[in-house]
Amino acid sequence: MSEAAAEWVAVDALTPWADNPRNNDAAVQDVADSIKRFGFASPIIARREDGEVIAGHTRLKAARRLGLDRVPVRFLDLDPTDARLLALADNKLGELADWSDGLADVLRILEEDGADLDGLGFSDEEMAELLGPDPLDALGGADGDNGPDLDVIPEDVPAITKPGDVITLGRHTLHCGDCLEVMRSLPDDSVHAVVTDPPYGIGFMGKGWDCEVPGEDFAREALRVLKPGGHLIAFAATRTVHRLAVAIENAGFEIRDQIGWLQWQGFPKSHDVSKALDAMHGAQREVIGTYTVGGTAATDGRQGRASIAAEFTTSAGVPPRELAITAPATEDAKRWAGFGTALKPAFEPAVLARKPPDGTIAANVLKHGTGALNIDACRIGYGDPAWPGPDSGSGWENSRPDATGEFLALKKDHTHSPHDLGRWPANIYATPKASRGEREEGCDELPQARKPQLQGAAGKAADPVLARFLSLPIGNQHPTVKPAKLMQWLVRLVGCQPGSIILEPFAGSGTTLVAAEVEGFTCIGIEREPKYCDIIRARVNHHISAKDAD
């Protein structure tokens, strides 16, 4: 058998195998959508002698549906019997293959980096099952040096830290153990604030530690160890924050507010109801146009993503893609056109609570060093993108009315002179997710790992930028890393005086400890997973060393 490189031939020069027992009609439109978006990833295989198709019948039908004149074909010198055997083997072997556990990881990587996942052949239901509930912090942003945040979670890295270890990190202490057991060992009224990023209770990526939000037992221990007037900030998912707030309130805290971290980067896990109705009726939607996607970069100061977009569209030589616009085919689909099932997740809430003060706030701050929020230290400077509100050039320009109902820019609508330190802090704070570069700071010496299936995916990725970063080993394995800028702002807000003690019962990747180190506080961190303790040690020691070097 001789084999030649693929060549482009006229569609009419190919003859489908008349007795092909494989029924592929249901997949033709999905394959057509894929060809329209990506082109031919694989050529059609045919007999050289007579042009009879061996493999690629669905691709041929899709090409004809798209009205293509020519298709890529690889011709093989096979007799009719061997050709039919190869056709059967090709289809059967495809059935024997299965997706690895890394499929969901790869899809999350692609969606969080802004990819449109339509046209991959997965139904909305399959995609929802693969991606699961919106993880809210599955992946972070990007920076110019380290590329798109392609966060995966290796499972085969041996931990250095052992359960029960107590590690000293400069002025901070890290406990590897269960947070309730460690908190019960702490004295009453011994910490100034609790700042934590606990499990969200959404079953993130199938992790057992995220099966539920912390309950009243956690909140009661937090209340006990806090000094009177001490504040607690605890993050949650939008779908489960009510459970956390109720547990905190039932334990005896005063619910003071809710803080929203705005990060804009979530991907809507929404079903197109109109398409689902057409699919339910078995109706074929007509392609009525196309739209172009690709290369879009953020313009709100996230220069890393702009850099990656530039690399993707210029040096990589990848052009923008055209995607199909389809029209509803049935009356039901027409009636429900434009309807979906989810909003774009753009923020994460955090409960702000306070232990009841001992007398007046004035008496409490003098006696216990707690009870107040550090407003001036958390003011947001004019022009800082952490402020998403009314301002010239902010996107919400001219959004405040004056007494006559006319809208004016905030800079023209001051009722008093601007404060030298910036705006009064609001209960919202805007910053992108942690970049891959930020996450990896200090983790160079940790065991580097990569899921084997993602290493294989790197060699097959059509996007060279994606392929490059799929192949990179990583040291920070944690899937939900908060940005340091956000956590620094929060510890400043409730940490009170320099040297105050902040408790982080769910230390995770250690960002709260990093923030405490940078801002001059002392942190007691608790983390159950030894491998995450390794990450915390590496990140905190990196910042301690950096400060010592200054």
Secondary structure, 3 states (H helix, E strand, C coil): CCECCCEEEEHHHCECCCCCCCCCHHHHHHHHHHHHHHCCCCCEEEECCCCEEEECHHHHHHHHHCCCCEEEEEEECCCHHHHHHHHHHHHHHHHHCCCCCHHHHHHHHHHHCCCCCCCCCCCHHHHHHHHCCCCCCCCCCEECCCEECCCCCCCCCCCCCCCCCEEEECCEEEEECCHHHHHHCCCCCCEEEEEECCCCCCCHHHCHHHCCCCCHHHHHHHHHHEEEEEEEEEECCCCCHHHHHHHHHHCCCEEEEEEEEECCCCCCCCCCHHHHHHHHHCCCCEEEEEEEECCCCCCCCCHHHHHHHHHHHHHCCCCCEEEEEEECCCHHHHHCCCCCCCCCCCEEEEEEEECCCCCCHHHHHHHHCCCCCCCHHHCECCCCCCCCCCCCCCCCCCCEECCCCCEECHHHCCCCCCCCCCECCCCEEECCCCCHHHHHCCCCCCCCECCHHHHHHHHHCCCHHHHHHHCCCECCCCCCCCCHHHHHHHHHHHHCCCCCEEEECCCCCCHHHHHHHHHCCEEEEEECCHHHHHHHHHHHHHHHHHHHHC
